[in-house]
Amino acid sequence: MEVTEQSLRPFLFQTNCAFHNGQTVLAPRSFFGVEDYVDDDTSRPYTYQKEKKSKNPDKHVSFKQRTVAYMEPFTLDVFISKRFVSASLTHRVTCKQVAVAGTNSKDVKAVLRSRCDIPACMSIGRILSERAKEADVYTASYAPRDQDKFEGKIRAVVQSLIDNGIDVKIYLD
């Protein structure tokens, strides 16, 4: 096979500068004009490592951290806004809500005088404990959010749960 300028035309480019005087030249091999990176393995340029490396290799996940979701599967979540109080028991592994109670629901709205005071919080704890017992849940763990303090209305909900037969393990870190 004979190599002609016609067969090389897709691989060549025409310069318009006066320095080259209209000659056809080969394209440079790299962006910088020099192959500096011959030592790099470029056979598979866009592949990533198969194994994930942890960001902190010195960090060790303890046995307790790995098994606490199975040893204490239900967690209590309490949310208090300016107008409403809501609480729920959630299964940690499956992320399913087992029991939910809130002052915004129709059956509770009609009975309560105020939807955000301490008696409302205590009634939410009582209703949640009844619904949890129906779902065969008798223990839960509670860790307050970063901005929440374990006092006042939150304490009233948790104390009401404990008084009505749900064993709540409280983590205050």
N, C-alpha and C positions, 0 to 999 in steps of 0.2 A: 504494500500500500504506500502510495506516494503522498508525502505531506506537502500540502500547498498552503498558500496564504488564505485561500477560500475555506479550507478545512479548519484552519486555526482561528478564523474570524470570531467565533463565539468566545474564545479565550483571550483575545487581544482587545486593546482599546486604543482609540485614536486620540492623541493629544492635540490640543489646539494652541499650545504655547509656542512662541518663536524659538525657544531654546532647542526644542526637539525638531523643529522645522517640518512638522507634519509626518514624522516617521511613526510607524506602528511599533509599539514596544510591548513587552510582556508585563502583565500586572504584577505588582509586588507580592511577595509570598506572605507577608504579614503586615499588620497595620503600621508597625514602626519601620518597615523596610528591611529588617534584619531578623533572622530566626534566632532569637535569644532563648527561646524556651524549648529547646530540643530535648532536654532531659525530662520534661513533664510527660506523663502518660496521658496522651490525648486520644487513646483508642476509644474510650467511653467518656466523653466530656461532660455529659449531662446526667450522670447517675449519682445517686446519693448512697451513703453508707446504709447497710441493711440494719445494723444494730443501733439502737438509740443509746446515746450516752447521756447520763444524767447531768444536769447543770452543776450539781454539787456532788462529786463522786465520794466525798467523805461522809455525806449524810446517810445514815443508816435508818431504815424504817423498822421500828421495833415490832415485836410480836403483838403487843397490846394495840399499837396503831393499826396493824393489819386485821386484827380480829374483833375490835370493839364494835364494829357495825353488825357483827353476827351475835356477839354476846349481849348487847343492848340494842335490839333491832328497832325499837320505836323511839322517836324523838318528838318532843313537844315544841311547837312553834307558837309564840304569842305575839300578836301585832296589835298595838294600841295607837289609834290616831286621835285627832281632836274630837271626832264625832262617833267613832265605832270602836268596838273591841272584838277581835276574832282570835280563835285559838284552834290548832289542829294537831292531831297525832299522825305522824308520817312514818312509814316503814323505810328504814335507811337503804336497804339493799334494793328493793323494787321501786322505791320512790312513790309508792301509792299512799294516798291519804286514807287512813283507817277511820278516823272520826273527826268531824269538823263542827264547830259551834261558833256563832257570831251574833252580835247584837243587831246586825243588819238584816237578819232573816225575818220572815213574816211572823212566824210563831213567837219569836222572842220580842219583836218590836211592840206587839200589842200588849204584852204583860208588863214591860218595864216602863218606869216613869222617865228615866234618863238612860241613854245608851252608852255613856262613857264614864259613869262614876263607879265607886268601889262596890256597891251592891250589884251593879250590872256585871262587874268582873267576877264576883263570887257566883252569880247565877250562871255565867258562861262556864266556869269551872265545874259546877254541878252538872250542867247539861252535857258537857264534854265527857265527864266521868261516866255518866249513864250510857252514852253512845259508845264509849270505849269498852265498857263491860259487855254490851251487846255484841261487839266485834271480838270478844274474848281477849282483850288487852288489859293487863293489870299492872304493867311496869312501863316506865318511860324515862328518858333522860332529857335534861334541859340544860342548855348552855345559852345564856343571854347574848344578844348581839353586841357588837363592839360599843355602840353608843348607848345601849340600855343599861340601867342600873337595876339591881335586883331589890326593888323597894316599891312601895305604893301599889299601883294597880297590877303590875306584873306579879308581885308577891301575893296579892289577893287571889289571882287566878290559880297560881301554883298551889297555894295553901288550900284552896277550895278543892282542888283535885286530890290532894293528899287526904283531906278530911273525908272525902267521899269514896275512899278505897283504892285509889290509884297510887302506886308507889313511884314517886318521882325522885330520881337521882339528879342532884343539882351540881353542875360544874361551874364554879366561880374562879376563873383564872385571871 
